[in-house]
Amino acid sequence: MTNLILFVNAFLSYLLIFVLIIALVIVACIIGVKWRKSKDAKAALATGVQEQAETVEDNTTV
């Protein structure tokens, strides 16, 4: 009976560590996706402003 209790104790300890690692991976993925979307939005905004400036320059030279 003692061996069973020790096994269950070890199993639950490793299960808890596994759950914590999975939670950290999920949080890291969510943060990574948010950062990437933010970077893409900033790049799109910068590109849009640059294209708009080029369009205004083209219209004024005509």
PyMOL commands that set and color helices and strands:
alter all, ss='L'
color gray80, all
select helices_A, chain A and resi 2-61
alter helices_A, ss='H'
color red, helices_A
deselect
rebuild
show_as cartoon
